[in-house]
Amino acid sequence: MNEHYDPDPSHSINRRAFLQATGLGAAALGLPALAHAAEKPIQGFEKATDAPDASKGWRPVSDRKIRVGLVGHGVCKFAAAFGFQDHPNVEVVAVSDLFPDRCAELAKVTRCVKSYPSLEELVKDDRIEAVFVATDAPSHAKHCIEVLKHGKHVASAVPAVFGSLEEADQLLTAVKSSGRKYMMFETSCFHEDLSAMRRIHQAGGFGQIVYSEGEYYHYMDEPIASHKDWRVGLPPQWYPTHSNAYYVGVTGGSFTEVSCMGMPSRIEHLQPARNRYRNPFGTEIAMFRTSESGMSRMAVSWDTPGASGEMGRVRGQRGSFYGKYEGQERKLPNTKRPPLPPGVAGGSHGGSHGYLTDEFVTAILQDRAPLVDIVMALNLTVAGIVAHQSALKDGELMKIPQYKL
């Protein structure tokens, strides 16, 4: 069955989670508007300010419109959040969510007249060329495989797979056999700093990267409502792509082995008896060996208040990046992110949303691999799955599967 975010208020533990899960506003509950305004957005969904010249220099690669289907309008409202409906090379021809009210809202905000009750029905529509899968994380792999089976390109929210090495193999096989494009929408890959690091690395500004760090801190003192509470007690390293991108997304490389340590959480709903995973850790810190024989420290934490979000830095034999480049390279390339199509906003998660959509659409139009293709997506994701296994074994050094097309 197609699984999207569950609006059942019994799955919510507090008022904020209830509002998020049901989509009810303050007016609907008779609450003061001021109280509703005080509700904080989910971390990562803070609105970024677009530069006034964000579209300067943009040139279309085609006048063709890709016919897209969007699936999933849960608590994060992800299917609408990446601006497909605003891209000049996209026509949103159909949307879907299991819950009729959410499906109707998704259709309205994306200006789409056709909707389906499930992903399984939507993918049968022969008009659709590509689908964006924004359903619950445990369903990403099976939903992407279903889309690919119907001969359509597919993009997915993170992670590519959910705690399963077997799913990783199945997804890779499906992509290979389909001949279609696959892309994972890893937001860190289009953060302003990481995008600059990638261009500097491509120009040789770092040389061999000796050490890199990535951190994803999301304080979950109150759980985010989600289908079957899949977020509650989630092993941190099962959601590793935001931090791992600060090596894999910079270099295109991979992690080959890992030793990871976990720390128990003091937060009640993160206790192992309270979550389906029996996960004992609120924080997991992984030390990886990289494919170029360097080292990476990648941290994911749900229970440390303070500075939050995704961040990282690299040190190479020719230069380093700690907020800015310092090193031997004197003729750096243009490190500014590419221009966005007019009308497409950078959006949330560090202003990355619009760039991810444009990359996916442009890759289809140009018939090339997108940046976060299946290999990079699995390298970003699977390393964390093995890292969690290492943490459960008190830091045992473990090999990580390697993927290639």
Secondary structure, DSSP 8 states (H G I E B T S, - for coil): --------GGG--SHHHHHHHH---TTTTT--HHHHHTS---TT-S-----TTTTTT---S-S--EEEEEE--STT-HHHHT-GGG-TTEEEEEEE-SSHHHHHHHHHHTT---EESSHHHHTT-TT--EEEE-S-GGGHHHHHHHHHHTT-EEEE-S-SSSS-HHHHHHHHHHHHHH---EEE--GGGGSHHHHHHHHHHHTTSS-SEEEEEEEEE---SS----GGGTTTT--GGGS-HHHHHHHHHHHS--EEEEEEEEEE--SGGGSGGGSTT---EEEEEEEEEETTS-EEEEEEESS--SS-EEEEEEEESSEEESSSEEES--S----S-----TT----STTTTHHHHHHHHHHHHHHTS--TT-HHHHHHHHHHHHHHHHHHHTTT--EE------
